[in-house]
Amino acid sequence: MTKAQLLRLSVVLVSIFMILLIIVYWDNVGTAHFYLHTSVSRPQSPGAISGITAGEGWEALPDVDDFLSKLLSSSVKQNSSVPRKAEQLLAQGSSKPVVSNLEERVRGYDWSTHNARNSLDQEKLQIERQRTLREFCANSSLAFPNKERSFDDIPNYELNHLIVDDRHGVIYCYVPKVACTNWKRVMIVLSESLLDHGVPYRNPLDIPREHVHNTSTHLTFNKFWRRYGKFSRHLMKIKLKKYTKFLFVRDPFVRLISAFRSKFELENGEFYQRFAIPMLKLYSNHTTIPTSVREAFEAGLKVSFSNFIQYLLDPRTEKMVPFNEHWRQIYRLCHPCQIDYDFIGKLETLDEDAAYLLQLLKVDRLFRFPPSYRNRTASSWEDDWFAKIPLAWRQQLYKLYEADFVLFGYPKPENLLKD
């Protein structure tokens, strides 16, 4: 090989290395740091996720993925523990957030103490939930849109619910109306992606609600394209293989009731303009409708739960615009048949599941999970809420959300689907 050839080869190798260093630097100055290997990259509690390997079922990663993984893991220092200052801030109480009287009546925080570490066998529970999910993802008798597509086939805009914490090696898929506000708070604390007077937040409940849902606060998968360009999918796959991935789910019908209560029983200007006005026009035969939500509420003009169900079942709804995230099916938000989740929590067992997950992530000494809502919508409410909904509508609604019921092990609500 001539000197000229050796020189050209050296230039190419140096160029590739510099590009990779730029990628690493770019990530380090962003909202989250690129730590591919951390002390909690995968919970290894004995038997906790027995027989389940991250990325199981994935095809072998391309050579470039392996190369990136090895290079980055060797060139970036291990973040083996959270900052010492954070370790000194053990779980403490927090002052009650300020909420309006109406919001308190609809939501209401439960500040009673809970014995989170109860007798539930969390390890077996996780194995059972994951087994159910995998079996029905592989079962051809359960069909729903886009079930068979691969991860690479998922459009970038459908990955905006996957929040990444590179400091601890965690990926969280948030589902609205399933304690997502508080889990987002937890992710902000873990990733240190939001500062208060120059210091990262340490207590989740100290983070104002308006900051929690600010999209600029979180590093989500759909932002990878702006950060990494053509390397985006490669890095997504690496993180999906190495990081701990979790989501929390809820009984689909109860989630719909909760969404209706928070978005249409409270004075929400955005949802009134985008959804309530069209619903009132289409399903309530109102011709003169106030332009503001306050005027409408003062006039006693509100969307009914029946109007809301009509809207969900109307074929025109999805043709005009996809379901809003607050009532979009969980399988469409989190892609559970394409992503191998390590932990599946349920709102029905939130206190126990949250405590166990924080323990697995080895961050349970840093803070406690925020309290749940005292007036949280319960499954026992279903009969009353659906009493005036025609049987045919209830049956159609079940078909619309059937995949969420089956994949996450929720029993079919037979009492609502029969005369």
QUIPE-V778968 format. One record per pair of residues at least 12 apart in sequence whose ideal C-beta (glycine too) atoms are under 6 Angstrom apart, sorted by sequence separation. I is the first residue (numbers start at 1). GAP is how many residues later the second one is. If there is no record, write none. Layout:
# QUIPE-V778968
((I:GAP) (I:GAP))
This chain:
# QUIPE-V778968
((161:12) (189:12) (277:12) (161:13) (343:14) (172:15) (189:15) (221:15) (354:15) (186:18) (185:19) (188:19) (398:19) (272:21) (165:22) (168:22) (185:22) (350:22) (394:22) (395:22) (194:23) (394:23) (163:24) (167:24) (193:24) (269:24) (279:24) (283:24) (165:25) (165:26) (267:26) (185:27) (276:27) (283:27) (184:28) (279:28) (267:30) (386:30) (181:31) (279:32) (36:36) (37:36) (36:37) (264:39) (38:41) (39:41) (35:44) (260:45) (260:48) (20:51) (163:55) (164:55) (163:57) (162:58) (162:59) (160:60) (159:62) (160:62) (159:63) (157:65) (156:66) (259:67) (259:68) (156:69) (179:69) (178:70) (256:71) (336:71) (171:72) (178:72) (329:72) (331:72) (169:74) (170:74) (171:74) (172:74) (173:74) (330:74) (48:75) (329:75) (47:76) (177:78) (309:80) (177:81) (249:81) (177:82) (313:83) (309:84) (247:87) (79:88) (247:94) (245:96) (245:97) (246:97) (248:97) (249:97) (250:97) (244:98) (94:109) (94:111) (89:113) (258:119) (257:120) (254:123) (254:125) (40:128) (41:128) (251:128) (257:128) (40:129) (253:129) (38:130) (35:131) (38:131) (34:132) (33:133) (32:134) (33:134) (176:149) (177:149) (252:149) (176:150) (252:152) (252:153) (106:155) (175:155) (175:158) (32:159) (106:159) (249:159) (251:159) (106:160) (173:161) (31:162) (203:164) (205:165) (204:166) (179:168) (65:169) (69:169) (178:169) (64:170) (179:171) (65:172) (161:172) (65:173) (61:176) (154:181) (55:186) (32:187) (54:187) (151:187) (31:188) (182:188) (147:190) (137:200) (41:201) (43:201) (42:202) (133:203) (36:206) (129:215) (120:232) (118:234) (122:234) (116:235) (116:236) (114:237) (117:238) (116:239) (144:259) (111:260) (110:261) (109:262) (110:262) (109:264) (110:264) (142:264) (108:265) (109:265) (107:266) (108:266) (108:267) (136:270) (136:271) (133:274) (90:275) (91:276) (91:277) (132:277) (86:280) (56:284) (49:293) (45:315) (43:317) (40:321) (40:322))
